[in-house]
Amino acid sequence: MASESSIQTTNGTPLRGGPPTKEELIAHYPAKFTWKHMKTFVNSGDLGLLKRDKLLQIRYDDWAIGIRAQHGSLVDYLLNHRLQWGKRDTLSCLQSTVEDDSRFYVSPDNEHQDPTPYFSVDTPPEYISIIQNDWPYSVPPEVEHTLIWTKVPIYHPELVDTKVRARIDQDGLWGFTGNASPPPSPSTLPQCLPALAEWGITLEKMITSEKETEEEEALVGKAGEKVHEFVKARWDEDIWETAWFVNPPRLQSVPGLAHIHVFARRLQ
């Protein structure tokens, strides 16, 4: 694992290794993005715009070396340690303030059930792990970055029409809940690009599909409706606003294990 002195801040101060606390994120990895940035990036059609702080990425890479040595691979670490299926997340340094809801955890009333064919609000808790992202993107302090891992597919032939499969394979899925106004238009993205300057992102480097037809928009909406329903159930729209997304295959960090990213902020 990383030594105490191998990870440093920009002024050379040694930091401990491993996942950061919220206090460390605020002090040493201040957010590069605003809430408006986050919603604009999610709605832009290029989910690759969502980034982790570069110094935090170095800390992550250093940590991952030790994890691979200890567990064999990051996938084995997730499966055998981090993802405690159906249980509350007690391992993260970054605790969620979302109201506890027993529907999403295994209990004597809901254990040992058959899996659903695809992810939905009806998927039994033993096939789901809701955890905080131990290595969050560069989000504002008031925004929680949660991951919903699932053993059942998110992309499924009953949900993804062949007419939009190529588009979804390229762009992924995303949505917004708890918002009184529509999310920022993708046309406003150029105003946000300065926040991505250190990653060298330009409009020319973005990877997006052509604008959807009305039919395609409806079919993409259908493909994501089960995720959308789950997010609304977990994050009360009277209390929280969220931006959620599912990476396309080209951006999946753990191929073969489905997961959803949720950025959540309490309504002002």
C-alpha positions in Angstrom: 0.0 0.0 0.0 1.0 3.6 -0.4 3.4 5.0 2.2 2.4 8.0 4.3 4.9 10.3 2.4 4.3 9.1 -1.1 1.2 11.2 -1.6 1.5 15.0 -1.3 -0.5 18.1 -1.8 0.5 20.8 -4.2 2.6 22.5 -1.5 4.4 19.2 -0.7 2.5 18.3 2.5 2.5 14.5 3.0 -0.9 12.9 3.1 -1.9 9.4 4.2 -2.9 6.9 1.5 -6.2 5.4 0.8 -9.7 6.8 0.2 -10.1 10.5 1.3 -12.3 11.8 4.0 -14.7 14.7 3.2 -12.4 17.0 5.1 -9.4 16.0 3.0 -11.4 16.5 -0.2 -12.3 20.1 0.9 -8.8 20.9 2.1 -6.6 19.3 -0.5 -8.8 18.5 -3.6 -11.2 21.5 -3.8 -14.0 21.0 -6.3 -13.3 22.0 -9.9 -16.9 21.9 -10.9 -20.1 23.6 -9.8 -23.5 21.9 -9.6 -24.4 23.6 -12.8 -21.2 22.3 -14.4 -22.1 18.7 -13.3 -25.7 18.9 -14.8 -24.4 20.4 -18.0 -21.7 17.7 -18.4 -24.3 14.9 -17.7 -26.7 16.5 -20.2 -24.1 17.1 -22.9 -24.1 13.6 -24.3 -20.4 13.0 -23.5 -20.1 11.4 -20.0 -16.3 11.4 -20.5 -16.3 15.0 -19.4 -16.9 14.0 -15.8 -13.5 14.0 -14.1 -11.7 13.2 -10.9 -9.3 15.8 -9.5 -5.9 15.1 -11.0 -4.1 14.9 -7.6 -6.8 12.6 -6.3 -6.4 10.4 -9.3 -2.7 10.1 -8.5 -3.7 9.1 -4.9 -6.2 6.6 -6.4 -3.6 5.1 -8.7 -1.2 4.7 -5.8 -3.9 3.0 -3.7 -4.9 0.7 -6.5 -1.4 -0.8 -6.7 -1.7 -2.0 -3.1 -5.3 -3.2 -3.6 -4.3 -5.3 -6.6 -1.4 -6.8 -4.6 -3.7 -7.6 -1.7 -6.8 -8.8 -3.6 -5.5 -9.8 -7.0 -7.5 -7.2 -8.9 -9.8 -4.3 -8.4 -12.8 -6.4 -9.5 -12.0 -9.0 -6.8 -11.7 -6.2 -4.3 -15.1 -5.0 -5.2 -16.8 -8.4 -5.3 -15.2 -9.9 -2.2 -14.9 -6.9 0.0 -16.3 -3.5 -1.0 -19.7 -4.5 -2.4 -21.6 -5.9 0.6 -24.8 -6.8 -1.3 -28.0 -5.8 0.3 -26.3 -4.2 3.3 -25.9 -0.6 4.3 -22.6 1.1 3.4 -20.5 1.1 6.5 -17.0 1.0 4.8 -16.9 4.5 3.2 -15.0 7.4 4.6 -17.8 9.6 2.9 -21.1 9.0 4.7 -24.3 9.7 3.0 -27.0 11.9 4.6 -29.8 10.4 2.5 -32.7 9.3 4.8 -32.4 5.6 5.7 -35.0 3.4 3.9 -35.2 -0.3 4.7 -36.7 -1.1 1.3 -33.2 -1.0 -0.2 -31.6 -3.5 2.3 -32.0 -7.2 3.0 -34.3 -8.1 5.8 -36.2 -11.2 6.9 -39.1 -9.9 4.8 -37.3 -9.7 1.5 -34.3 -12.1 1.5 -33.8 -15.1 -0.8 -35.9 -13.8 -3.7 -35.3 -14.4 -7.4 -33.6 -11.7 -9.4 -35.6 -9.5 -11.8 -34.6 -9.8 -15.5 -33.2 -6.3 -15.4 -32.5 -3.5 -12.8 -35.6 -1.8 -11.5 -37.1 -0.6 -8.2 -38.5 -4.2 -7.8 -35.0 -5.8 -7.9 -34.5 -7.5 -4.5 -31.9 -5.8 -2.3 -29.6 -8.9 -2.3 -28.7 -8.0 -5.9 -28.0 -4.4 -5.2 -25.2 -2.5 -3.4 -25.7 1.2 -2.8 -22.4 2.8 -1.7 -20.7 6.2 -1.7 -18.0 6.6 -4.4 -14.8 6.4 -2.3 -13.0 8.3 -5.1 -15.6 10.8 -6.2 -15.4 13.1 -9.2 -14.5 16.8 -8.5 -18.0 17.6 -7.2 -18.9 20.5 -4.8 -18.9 19.6 -1.1 -22.7 19.7 -0.9 -23.0 17.1 -3.6 -23.0 13.4 -2.8 -21.5 11.0 -5.4 -23.3 7.6 -4.9 -22.8 4.4 -6.8 -25.6 1.8 -7.3 -24.0 -1.6 -8.2 -26.2 -4.4 -9.4 -25.9 -8.0 -10.3 -28.7 -7.8 -12.8 -28.4 -6.0 -16.2 -29.2 -2.3 -16.7 -29.2 -2.6 -20.5 -31.7 -5.2 -21.5 -33.3 -6.1 -24.8 -36.8 -5.5 -23.3 -35.8 -1.9 -22.6 -33.3 -1.0 -25.3 -34.8 -0.9 -28.7 -32.6 -1.9 -31.6 -33.2 1.5 -33.2 -31.2 3.2 -30.4 -28.8 0.5 -29.3 -25.9 2.0 -31.2 -26.6 5.4 -29.7 -26.8 4.1 -26.2 -23.7 2.0 -26.7 -22.0 5.3 -27.6 -23.5 7.7 -25.1 -25.0 5.8 -22.2 -28.0 6.8 -20.3 -28.8 9.8 -18.0 -31.5 11.7 -16.3 -32.5 14.2 -13.7 -34.9 14.2 -10.7 -36.2 16.7 -8.2 -35.5 19.6 -10.5 -38.1 22.5 -10.8 -36.5 23.6 -14.0 -35.1 21.7 -17.0 -31.4 20.8 -16.9 -28.9 23.1 -18.7 -29.1 22.8 -22.4 -26.1 21.2 -24.1 -25.8 24.4 -26.1 -24.4 26.0 -22.9 -21.5 23.6 -22.7 -18.9 26.1 -24.2 -19.5 28.3 -21.2 -18.4 25.4 -18.9 -15.3 24.3 -20.9 -12.9 26.5 -18.9 -13.5 24.2 -15.9 -12.1 21.4 -18.0 -9.0 23.3 -19.2 -6.5 21.3 -17.2 -7.8 18.1 -18.8 -7.3 19.6 -22.3 -11.0 19.2 -23.2 -12.2 21.1 -26.2 -15.4 20.9 -28.2 -13.5 19.1 -31.0 -12.4 16.3 -28.6 -16.0 15.6 -27.4 -17.6 12.3 -28.3 -21.3 12.7 -28.9 -24.0 11.4 -31.2 -26.1 13.5 -33.6 -29.2 15.1 -32.2 -32.0 12.6 -31.5 -35.2 12.4 -33.4 -38.4 12.6 -31.4 -38.8 8.8 -31.8 -35.2 8.2 -30.6 -35.6 10.5 -27.7 -38.7 8.5 -26.6 -36.9 5.2 -27.0 -33.8 6.3 -25.1 -36.2 7.5 -22.3 -37.8 4.1 -22.2 -34.3 2.5 -21.9 -33.6 4.5 -18.8 -37.0 4.6 -17.2 -36.3 1.8 -14.7 -33.2 3.5 -13.4 -35.1 6.8 -13.3 -37.8 5.2 -11.2 -35.3 3.7 -8.8 -33.5 7.1 -8.3 -36.8 8.8 -7.6 -37.6 6.2 -5.0 -34.3 6.4 -3.3 -33.9 10.2 -3.4 -37.1 11.9 -2.3 -37.8 14.6 -4.9 -39.2 16.9 -2.2 -35.8 16.8 -0.5 -33.1 16.0 -3.2 -32.3 16.9 -6.8 -30.1 14.5 -8.7 -28.3 14.0 -11.9 -27.8 10.3 -12.7 -26.0 8.4 -15.5 -25.0 4.9 -16.6 -21.7 4.8 -18.5 -21.7 3.4 -22.0 -19.5 0.3 -22.4 -16.5 2.4 -23.6 -16.4 4.1 -20.2 -17.3 1.3 -17.9 -14.6 0.9 -15.2 -15.6 -2.7 -14.4 -16.9 -4.5 -17.5 -19.6 -7.0 -16.8 -20.7 -5.5 -13.5 -23.4 -2.9 -14.0 -23.5 0.3 -12.0 -25.2 3.7 -11.9 -23.7 7.1 -10.8 -25.9 9.4 -8.9 -24.9 13.0 -8.0 -27.4 14.2 -5.3 -27.8 17.6 -3.7 -30.3 18.7 -1.1 -32.8 21.2 -2.5 -32.1 24.8 -1.4 
